Amino acid sequence: MAYWTTPSPRAAFIDRRARLAAALRTAGGPEVETAWLPAGYSRPRNFPHNRYRFRAESHFLYLIGRHLEGAVLSFHKDTWTLYALPPDPSDALWTGPAPSLEELEVELGLPVRPLAELQGGPEVALIPPQDADTAIWLAEQLDRDVVAGGGASLEGAAITLAEALIAARLRHDDAAIAQLRQAAAVTMEAHRAGFAATRPGLREAAVRAAMELPITAAGMVPSYNSIVTVHGEVLHSERHHHEIEAGDLLLADVGAETAEGYAGDVTRTWPVSGVFSSTQRAAYEAVLIAQRAAIAKVAPGVRYLEVHRAAGRALLGALAELGLVNGDPEEAYAAGLSALFFPHGIGHLLGLDVHDMEDLGDRAGYAPGRSRLPGAGDRFLRLDRDLEPGMLVTIEPGFYQIPGLTSREHAGALAPLVNWAELERYADVRGIRIEDDVLVTEHGHEVLTEQLPKDPAAVEACVRGHQVP
């Protein structure tokens, strides 16, 4: 099935800018008279004319929807103005013709002025960009320090700006949800391509290439560095050189990003041979039980921390049924046992970034008055808010045997709760993760990636159906 991104209507961005302006007018914190939202610059790759693909800063994209390198969106006394670089005549030769500022003005529905006319001082509210070149340029313009990636340490009016952006972006509007559905659809196609491409004797890179082909064909890009690995115990592995063998599990965490920057984020784990071993299937089903328990909890008003804990308790209950752990799941979870096998959080916000708004540190992910908890099963949780309609979250529990972590020595006082001899039988399970993108609705939730198989028999059939006996 072929896809091509359908762009959001101009009216969606006009409405977003109007809503953000209203929020800044009525904000209770330090007043924002002037604010800048830069698009940023691409970074050279070893020499000036070999550059990484440019992607605009997400706050800029939310309000403009276009990747306009070097541009700055300015808010001043309730008025939005875009300052952009006029097209260079040489663009027609090297990169193709670019729209004039007048054409951009019509296309985007707001005043557009040459970047050279942008003026501001130390009072300008700013969310620091991620790239150093843009930060240096802003520091020169504003005559103050601007630290790249410094969004977790804001002061004064910048806090007001950040809180207004968070309030706007936490709950996705209709245009954003349409983008996220497109990202989810192409992400599912990528995983189906991964099922079909899997063969013993290939390298992980071959499966990765097959998975990224539908993304490229849809006019999208991967929303993060693809994880396709037989070493699923390495949570963010970016190596793809291992050969895949018949007894391996292949973990693929791959997502598509639309032209407007909206992300998909899905993980599936499947047997390279097309058939789970008995231990692999048992561990996989335990993770699936945990994921379904967590998804069932997703609804308006539910604290995301409780979604996370539901997964941890369900996983321990399933592992107890397998004879891998002992004790009451509630008590074992409270003691931190789940973190031996499932050390990360249940998921995160998903939107214009795969970890949406984490450029602001925990300010977006954690509700006012909440902070990271010290418990072994909780401290890596990226989100602790009460869920609201329009939020999109990932639900991604796992089971991992991580050298040095899933061990008797590391377990310490928890060691008696693990049946280590039985766990040795599961040596062919390095890591399993199952992840879906879940939209909070008015009355519950919708799994945007529900159509991608995850029942073990269906997963086996998807892989085995494409392999020659």
C-alpha positions as CSV (number, residue, x, y, z in Angstrom):
1,M,0.0,0.0,0.0
2,A,1.4,3.4,-1.0
3,Y,1.1,6.6,1.1
4,W,2.0,10.2,0.6
5,T,1.7,12.7,3.4
6,T,-1.4,15.0,3.1
7,P,-0.4,18.4,4.5
8,S,-2.3,20.1,7.2
9,P,-4.5,23.0,6.1
10,R,-3.2,26.6,6.5
11,A,-6.1,27.3,8.9
12,A,-4.7,24.8,11.4
13,F,-1.5,26.8,11.8
14,I,-3.3,30.1,11.9
15,D,-5.5,28.7,14.7
16,R,-2.5,27.4,16.6
17,R,-0.8,30.8,16.5
18,A,-4.0,32.5,17.6
19,R,-4.5,30.1,20.5
20,L,-0.9,30.5,21.6
21,A,-1.1,34.3,21.5
22,A,-4.3,34.1,23.6
23,A,-2.5,31.9,26.1
24,L,0.5,34.3,26.3
25,R,-1.9,37.2,26.9
26,T,-3.6,35.5,29.8
27,A,-0.6,33.7,31.3
28,G,-0.1,34.1,35.0
29,G,3.7,34.1,35.0
30,P,6.2,36.8,33.9
31,E,4.7,38.7,30.9
32,V,5.8,37.8,27.4
33,E,5.9,40.9,25.3
34,T,8.3,39.5,22.7
35,A,9.2,35.9,21.9
36,W,11.2,34.3,19.2
37,L,10.8,30.7,18.0
38,P,13.8,29.9,15.7
39,A,13.7,27.2,13.0
40,G,17.5,26.5,13.4
41,Y,20.2,25.5,10.9
42,S,21.4,22.3,9.6
43,R,24.9,21.1,10.7
44,P,27.8,20.5,8.3
45,R,29.0,17.0,8.0
46,N,32.8,17.3,7.9
47,F,32.8,20.2,5.3
48,P,30.4,23.1,4.7
49,H,28.7,21.8,1.6
50,N,28.0,18.3,2.9
51,R,25.2,18.9,5.4
52,Y,22.9,16.8,7.5
53,R,19.3,16.9,6.5
54,F,17.7,20.0,7.9
55,R,14.8,19.6,10.3
56,A,13.2,22.7,11.9
57,E,12.9,23.0,15.6
58,S,9.6,21.4,16.7
59,H,8.1,24.5,18.4
60,F,8.6,26.4,15.1
61,L,7.1,23.5,13.1
62,Y,4.0,23.4,15.3
63,L,3.2,27.0,14.3
64,I,4.5,27.1,10.8
65,G,4.6,23.5,9.4
66,R,7.5,24.2,7.1
67,H,11.2,23.5,7.4
68,L,12.5,27.1,6.7
69,E,16.2,27.0,7.6
70,G,17.4,30.1,9.4
71,A,13.9,31.6,9.9
72,V,12.5,33.0,13.1
73,L,8.9,33.3,14.1
74,S,8.4,36.4,16.2
75,F,5.6,37.2,18.6
76,H,5.3,40.8,19.6
77,K,2.4,42.4,21.4
78,D,-0.1,39.9,20.1
79,T,1.2,39.9,16.5
80,W,3.1,37.1,14.7
81,T,5.7,37.8,12.1
82,L,7.9,35.4,10.3
83,Y,11.5,36.6,9.5
84,A,13.1,34.5,6.8
85,L,16.0,34.5,4.5
86,P,15.1,35.8,1.0
87,P,15.8,33.2,-1.7
88,D,19.3,33.2,-3.1
89,P,19.4,33.3,-6.9
90,S,21.9,30.4,-6.9
91,D,19.3,28.2,-5.2
92,A,17.7,27.5,-8.6
93,L,20.9,25.9,-9.7
94,W,21.9,23.9,-6.6
95,T,18.7,23.1,-4.7
96,G,15.9,24.3,-6.9
97,P,13.9,27.5,-6.8
98,A,12.6,28.7,-3.4
99,P,9.4,30.7,-2.7
100,S,9.8,34.4,-2.4
101,L,8.9,36.1,0.9
102,E,5.8,37.4,-0.7
103,E,4.7,33.9,-1.8
104,L,5.4,32.6,1.7
105,E,3.3,35.3,3.2
106,V,0.3,34.2,1.1
107,E,1.0,30.5,1.7
108,L,1.3,30.8,5.4
109,G,-1.2,33.5,6.2
110,L,1.0,35.9,8.2
111,P,3.4,38.7,7.6
112,V,6.8,37.6,6.3
113,R,9.9,40.0,6.5
114,P,13.6,39.6,5.6
115,L,15.6,38.1,8.4
116,A,17.9,41.1,8.4
117,E,15.0,43.2,9.8
118,L,14.6,41.1,12.9
119,Q,15.5,43.1,16.0
120,G,15.4,42.2,19.7
121,G,17.3,42.5,22.9
122,P,17.8,40.6,26.2
123,E,14.1,40.8,27.1
124,V,13.1,38.4,24.3
125,A,11.6,35.2,25.6
126,L,13.2,32.2,23.9
127,I,13.2,28.4,24.0
128,P,16.9,27.5,23.4
129,P,17.4,25.6,20.1
130,Q,19.2,22.3,19.9
131,D,22.0,23.2,17.5
132,A,25.0,25.3,18.6
133,D,25.2,27.5,15.4
134,T,21.7,28.8,16.0
135,A,22.4,29.3,19.7
136,I,25.5,31.4,18.9
137,W,23.6,33.4,16.3
138,L,20.8,34.1,18.8
139,A,23.2,35.1,21.5
140,E,24.8,37.7,19.2
141,Q,21.3,39.0,18.2
142,L,20.1,39.3,21.8
143,D,23.3,40.2,23.5
144,R,23.0,37.4,26.1
145,D,24.0,33.8,26.7
146,V,22.0,31.2,24.8
147,V,23.0,27.6,25.5
148,A,22.1,25.0,22.9
149,G,19.8,22.4,24.4
150,G,19.2,24.5,27.5
151,G,15.4,24.1,27.5
152,A,15.4,22.3,30.9
153,S,16.8,25.5,32.7
154,L,14.5,28.4,31.8
155,E,14.0,31.7,33.6
156,G,11.5,34.6,33.6
157,A,9.3,35.0,30.5
158,A,10.8,31.9,28.9
159,I,9.0,29.9,31.5
160,T,5.7,31.5,30.5
161,L,6.4,30.8,26.9
162,A,7.3,27.2,27.6
163,E,4.2,26.6,29.7
164,A,2.0,28.1,27.0
165,L,3.6,25.8,24.3
166,I,3.1,22.8,26.6
167,A,-0.5,23.6,27.1
168,A,-1.0,23.9,23.4
169,R,0.9,20.8,22.3
170,L,-0.1,18.3,25.0
171,R,-3.5,17.8,23.5
172,H,-3.3,17.3,19.7
173,D,-5.7,19.2,17.5
174,D,-7.5,17.5,14.6
175,A,-4.7,18.4,12.1
176,A,-2.0,16.9,14.3
177,I,-4.0,13.8,14.9
178,A,-4.4,13.4,11.1
179,Q,-0.6,13.7,10.7
180,L,-0.1,11.1,13.5
181,R,-2.5,8.7,11.8
182,Q,-0.4,9.0,8.6
183,A,2.8,8.4,10.6
184,A,1.2,5.4,12.2
185,A,0.1,3.9,8.9
186,V,3.5,4.1,7.3
187,T,5.2,2.9,10.5
188,M,3.0,-0.2,10.3
189,E,4.0,-0.7,6.7
190,A,7.6,-0.5,7.7
191,H,7.2,-3.3,10.2
192,R,5.3,-5.5,7.8
193,A,8.2,-5.0,5.4
194,G,10.5,-6.1,8.3
195,F,8.5,-9.3,8.8
196,A,8.7,-10.1,5.1
197,A,12.4,-9.4,4.8
198,T,13.6,-11.5,7.7
199,R,15.7,-14.5,6.7
200,P,18.3,-16.5,8.7
201,G,21.8,-15.6,7.4
202,L,21.1,-11.9,6.7
203,R,22.5,-9.1,8.7
204,E,20.3,-6.8,10.8
205,A,21.2,-4.0,8.3
206,A,19.3,-5.8,5.5
207,V,16.1,-5.9,7.5
208,R,16.6,-2.3,8.6
209,A,16.9,-1.3,4.9
210,A,13.7,-3.1,4.0
211,M,11.9,-1.4,6.8
212,E,13.0,2.1,5.9
213,L,12.1,1.7,2.2
214,P,8.3,2.2,2.8
215,I,9.1,5.2,4.9
216,T,11.2,6.8,2.1
217,A,8.6,5.8,-0.5
218,A,5.9,7.7,1.4
219,G,7.9,10.9,1.4
220,M,8.8,10.5,5.1
221,V,11.9,9.9,7.1
222,P,12.6,7.7,10.1
223,S,11.5,9.6,13.2
224,Y,14.6,8.4,15.1
225,N,17.6,6.1,14.4
226,S,16.1,2.8,13.7
227,I,16.7,-0.1,16.2
228,V,16.8,-3.4,14.4
229,T,18.8,-5.9,16.5
230,V,19.1,-9.4,17.7
231,H,20.5,-7.9,20.9
232,G,17.2,-6.6,22.2
233,E,18.7,-6.3,25.7
234,V,20.5,-3.2,24.4
235,L,17.6,-0.7,24.7
236,H,18.8,1.9,22.1
237,S,21.1,-0.2,20.0
238,E,22.1,1.6,16.8
239,R,24.4,-1.2,15.5
240,H,23.2,-3.3,12.6
241,H,26.1,-5.5,11.7
242,H,25.1,-8.8,13.4
243,E,24.0,-11.8,11.4
244,I,20.5,-13.0,12.3
245,E,20.3,-16.7,13.0
246,A,17.3,-19.1,13.1
247,G,17.2,-19.2,16.9
248,D,17.3,-15.4,17.4
249,L,14.6,-13.0,18.3
250,L,14.8,-9.8,16.2
251,L,13.6,-6.6,17.9
252,A,12.7,-3.7,15.6
253,D,11.9,-0.3,17.1
254,V,11.2,1.8,13.9
255,G,9.0,4.8,13.2
256,A,8.1,7.1,10.4
257,E,8.0,10.9,10.6
258,T,5.7,13.0,8.3
259,A,6.9,16.0,6.4
260,E,5.4,18.2,9.1
261,G,7.5,16.4,11.8
262,Y,4.9,14.2,13.4
263,A,6.2,10.8,14.6
264,G,5.3,7.2,14.7
265,D,7.0,4.9,17.2
266,V,6.4,1.1,17.2
267,T,8.3,-1.9,18.4
268,R,7.7,-5.5,17.5
269,T,9.8,-8.6,18.3
270,W,9.7,-11.7,16.2
271,P,11.5,-15.0,15.7
272,V,13.9,-15.0,12.8
273,S,12.9,-18.6,12.0
274,G,9.2,-17.8,12.0
275,V,8.6,-19.9,15.1
276,F,9.1,-18.9,18.8
277,S,10.8,-21.5,21.0
278,S,8.8,-22.5,24.0
279,T,10.7,-20.1,26.3
280,Q,10.6,-17.3,23.8
281,R,6.9,-17.6,23.3
282,A,6.3,-17.8,27.1
283,A,8.4,-14.6,27.7
284,Y,6.7,-12.9,24.7
285,E,3.3,-13.6,26.1
286,A,4.2,-12.2,29.5
287,V,5.2,-8.9,27.8
288,L,2.0,-8.9,25.8
289,I,0.0,-9.4,29.0
290,A,1.8,-6.5,30.5
291,Q,1.2,-4.3,27.5
292,R,-2.5,-5.1,27.3
293,A,-2.9,-4.4,31.0
294,A,-1.3,-1.0,30.5
295,I,-3.3,-0.1,27.4
296,A,-6.5,-1.1,29.2
297,K,-5.8,1.6,31.8
298,V,-5.4,4.4,29.3
299,A,-8.4,6.8,29.7
300,P,-9.0,10.5,30.6
301,G,-8.2,11.3,34.2
302,V,-5.9,8.3,34.7
303,R,-2.4,9.1,36.0
304,Y,0.2,7.8,33.6
305,L,2.3,6.5,36.5
306,E,-0.6,4.1,37.3
307,V,-0.4,2.9,33.6
308,H,3.3,2.2,34.1
309,R,2.7,0.4,37.4
310,A,-0.1,-1.7,35.9
311,A,2.4,-3.0,33.3
312,G,5.0,-3.8,36.0
313,R,2.6,-5.7,38.2
314,A,1.1,-7.6,35.3
315,L,4.5,-8.6,34.1
316,L,5.5,-9.9,37.5
317,G,2.2,-11.8,37.7
318,A,2.9,-13.4,34.3
319,L,6.5,-14.3,35.3
320,A,5.2,-15.8,38.5
321,E,2.9,-18.0,36.5
322,L,5.9,-19.2,34.5
323,G,7.8,-19.9,37.7
324,L,10.4,-17.3,37.1
325,V,9.7,-15.1,40.2
326,N,8.1,-15.6,43.6
327,G,5.9,-13.6,45.8
328,D,2.8,-11.4,45.5
329,P,3.1,-9.1,42.4
330,E,2.0,-6.0,44.3
331,E,4.6,-6.5,47.0
332,A,7.3,-7.6,44.6
333,Y,6.7,-4.5,42.5
334,A,6.8,-2.3,45.5
335,A,10.2,-3.9,46.3
336,G,11.5,-3.0,42.8
337,L,11.6,-6.5,41.4
338,S,10.1,-5.6,38.0
339,A,13.0,-3.3,37.2
340,L,15.3,-6.3,37.0
341,F,13.5,-7.3,33.8
342,F,11.8,-4.1,32.8
343,P,14.1,-1.2,33.8
344,H,12.6,1.6,31.7
345,G,9.3,3.5,31.8
346,I,6.2,2.3,30.1
347,G,6.4,5.1,27.4
348,H,6.3,8.8,26.7
349,L,4.4,11.5,24.9
350,L,4.4,11.2,21.1
351,G,3.8,14.1,18.7
352,L,6.2,16.4,16.8
353,D,9.0,14.5,18.4
354,V,9.3,10.9,19.2
355,H,9.8,11.9,22.8
356,D,7.6,14.9,22.5
357,M,8.8,18.2,24.1
358,E,11.6,16.6,26.0
359,D,13.7,19.5,24.9
360,L,12.1,21.2,27.9
361,G,13.3,18.5,30.3
362,D,10.6,17.1,32.6
363,R,8.6,20.3,32.5
364,A,6.3,18.9,29.8
365,G,6.3,15.3,30.9
366,Y,5.7,15.9,34.6
367,A,2.6,17.8,36.0
368,P,3.3,20.7,38.3
369,G,4.2,19.4,41.8
370,R,5.4,16.0,40.5
371,S,8.9,14.9,40.0
372,R,10.7,11.6,39.3
373,L,10.3,9.0,42.0
374,P,13.3,7.1,43.4
375,G,11.9,3.6,43.1
376,A,13.7,1.2,40.8
377,G,10.6,0.5,38.7
378,D,9.6,4.2,38.5
379,R,12.6,6.5,38.2
380,F,13.1,6.3,34.4
381,L,9.4,7.2,33.7
382,R,9.4,10.0,31.2
383,L,5.7,11.0,31.8
384,D,3.7,11.5,34.9
385,R,0.6,13.5,34.1
386,D,-3.1,12.8,34.3
387,L,-4.2,11.7,30.8
388,E,-6.5,14.0,28.8
389,P,-8.3,13.5,25.5
390,G,-6.0,14.4,22.6
391,M,-2.8,13.1,24.3
392,L,-0.9,10.5,22.4
393,V,1.4,8.2,24.4
394,T,3.4,5.1,23.7
395,I,2.9,1.9,25.7
396,E,6.0,-0.3,25.5
397,P,6.8,-2.8,28.2
398,G,9.6,-5.3,27.8
399,F,11.4,-8.2,29.2
400,Y,15.2,-8.1,29.1
401,Q,18.1,-10.1,30.4
402,I,20.7,-7.4,30.6
403,P,24.2,-8.5,31.6
404,G,25.1,-7.1,34.9
405,L,21.5,-6.0,35.6
406,T,19.5,-9.2,35.4
407,S,21.8,-11.1,37.8
408,R,21.9,-12.5,41.3
409,E,24.6,-10.1,42.2
410,H,22.8,-7.0,41.1
411,A,19.5,-8.2,42.6
412,G,20.9,-8.1,46.1
413,A,18.0,-8.4,48.6
414,L,15.6,-9.2,45.7
415,A,17.6,-12.3,44.7
416,P,15.4,-14.8,46.7
417,L,12.4,-13.6,44.7
418,V,13.9,-14.9,41.4
419,N,14.1,-18.6,40.4
420,W,17.6,-18.3,38.9
421,A,17.8,-21.9,37.8
422,E,14.5,-21.6,35.9
423,L,15.6,-18.3,34.4
424,E,18.7,-20.0,32.9
425,R,16.3,-21.9,30.7
426,Y,15.4,-18.6,29.0
427,A,18.9,-18.0,27.7
428,D,17.5,-17.6,24.2
429,V,15.6,-14.5,25.3
430,R,17.8,-11.5,25.3
431,G,15.2,-8.8,24.9
432,I,11.5,-8.4,24.0
433,R,9.6,-5.2,23.6
434,I,6.1,-4.6,22.3
435,E,5.1,-1.0,21.6
436,D,2.0,0.8,20.2
437,D,0.9,4.4,19.8
438,V,-2.2,5.0,21.9
439,L,-4.5,8.1,21.6
440,V,-6.5,9.2,24.6
441,T,-10.1,9.8,23.6
442,E,-13.1,11.3,25.3
443,H,-14.2,8.0,26.7
444,G,-11.1,5.8,26.7
445,H,-8.4,5.2,24.1
446,E,-7.7,4.3,20.5
447,V,-4.6,2.3,19.5
448,L,-3.5,3.9,16.3
449,T,-1.2,1.0,15.4
450,E,-3.7,-1.8,16.3
451,Q,-3.6,-3.3,12.8
452,L,0.0,-4.4,13.1
453,P,0.0,-8.0,14.4
454,K,1.4,-8.8,17.8
455,D,-0.4,-12.0,18.9
456,P,2.4,-14.6,18.8
457,A,0.7,-16.9,16.3
458,A,0.0,-13.9,14.0
459,V,3.6,-12.7,14.3
460,E,4.9,-16.1,13.4
461,A,2.6,-16.3,10.4
462,C,3.7,-12.9,9.2
463,V,7.4,-14.0,9.2
464,R,6.9,-17.6,8.1
465,G,4.5,-16.7,5.3
466,H,7.3,-15.0,3.4
467,Q,10.0,-17.6,3.9
468,V,10.8,-20.3,1.4
469,P,10.6,-23.8,3.1
